[in-house]
Amino acid sequence: MSTAVRQVRVRYEGAVQGVGFRYTVQRLAGDLGAAGRAENRPDGSVRLLAEGTEDVLKQLLLRIRVSRLGDGIEREQIEWGPAEGLTGFQIR
């Protein structure tokens, strides 16, 4: 079990805009206690920036994949890095 706080950046491609994707991610992140933001990008993708323990973030990514929106995800680009101290969870 990892207790170190990390950051994950994910770019989701596919049918991820106009389907409640960001709001679902916000709810899932809140349930797990992760901080960050989800934002629509001009190219039709959604960018997720989240912080929490590595275990929490891995659980968040899994829950997104198995949610009702998971079928719309065609591609994920995942990058791990150090936390910046984000608080709350915003939708942009």
C-alpha positions as CSV (number, residue, x, y, z in Angstrom):
1,M,0.0,0.0,0.0
2,S,1.5,3.3,-1.1
3,T,0.9,6.4,1.1
4,A,3.1,8.8,-0.9
5,V,1.0,11.5,-2.7
6,R,1.4,11.5,-6.4
7,Q,-0.1,13.2,-9.5
8,V,-1.5,11.5,-12.5
9,R,-2.3,13.2,-15.8
10,V,-4.6,11.4,-18.2
11,R,-5.8,12.3,-21.7
12,Y,-8.9,10.4,-22.6
13,E,-9.9,10.1,-26.3
14,G,-13.1,8.8,-27.8
15,A,-16.8,9.6,-26.9
16,V,-15.8,11.5,-23.8
17,Q,-17.4,14.9,-24.3
18,G,-21.1,15.6,-24.0
19,V,-21.8,12.4,-22.1
20,G,-21.2,13.5,-18.4
21,F,-17.7,12.3,-18.4
22,R,-16.2,15.2,-16.3
23,Y,-19.1,15.0,-13.8
24,T,-18.7,11.3,-13.4
25,V,-15.0,11.7,-12.8
26,Q,-15.6,14.4,-10.2
27,R,-18.0,12.2,-8.3
28,L,-15.6,9.2,-8.4
29,A,-12.7,11.4,-7.3
30,G,-14.7,12.8,-4.5
31,D,-15.7,9.3,-3.3
32,L,-12.0,8.4,-3.1
33,G,-10.8,11.7,-1.7
34,A,-8.7,12.6,-4.8
35,A,-8.1,16.3,-5.7
36,G,-7.7,17.8,-9.2
37,R,-9.6,18.8,-12.2
38,A,-11.2,17.4,-15.4
39,E,-11.5,19.6,-18.5
40,N,-12.7,19.3,-22.1
41,R,-10.0,20.0,-24.6
42,P,-10.6,21.7,-28.0
43,D,-9.7,18.4,-29.9
44,G,-12.6,16.5,-28.3
45,S,-10.5,14.8,-25.6
46,V,-10.8,15.2,-21.8
47,R,-7.8,15.9,-19.6
48,L,-7.7,14.6,-16.1
49,L,-5.2,15.9,-13.5
50,A,-5.6,14.2,-10.2
51,E,-3.6,13.9,-6.9
52,G,-3.8,11.4,-4.1
53,T,-1.9,8.4,-2.9
54,E,-0.9,6.1,-5.8
55,D,-3.4,3.5,-4.5
56,V,-6.3,6.0,-4.6
57,L,-5.3,7.2,-8.1
58,K,-5.1,3.7,-9.5
59,Q,-8.5,3.0,-8.0
60,L,-9.8,6.2,-9.6
61,L,-8.5,5.2,-13.1
62,L,-10.0,1.7,-12.7
63,R,-13.4,3.1,-11.6
64,I,-13.4,5.4,-14.6
65,R,-12.7,2.5,-17.0
66,V,-15.5,0.3,-15.5
67,S,-18.0,3.1,-15.2
68,R,-20.9,3.5,-17.7
69,L,-18.6,5.8,-19.7
70,G,-15.7,3.4,-20.0
71,D,-17.1,2.0,-23.3
72,G,-16.6,5.4,-24.9
73,I,-12.9,5.6,-24.0
74,E,-10.9,4.7,-27.1
75,R,-7.5,5.7,-25.8
76,E,-5.8,6.8,-22.6
77,Q,-2.4,8.5,-22.3
78,I,-1.3,8.3,-18.7
79,E,1.7,10.2,-17.1
80,W,2.7,9.9,-13.5
81,G,4.6,12.7,-11.6
82,P,5.1,14.5,-8.3
83,A,2.1,16.1,-6.6
84,E,1.7,19.9,-6.7
85,G,-0.6,20.2,-3.6
86,L,-4.0,20.5,-5.4
87,T,-7.1,20.7,-3.3
88,G,-10.7,20.1,-4.2
89,F,-11.9,18.9,-7.6
90,Q,-12.9,21.3,-10.4
91,I,-14.6,20.8,-13.7
92,R,-13.5,23.1,-16.6
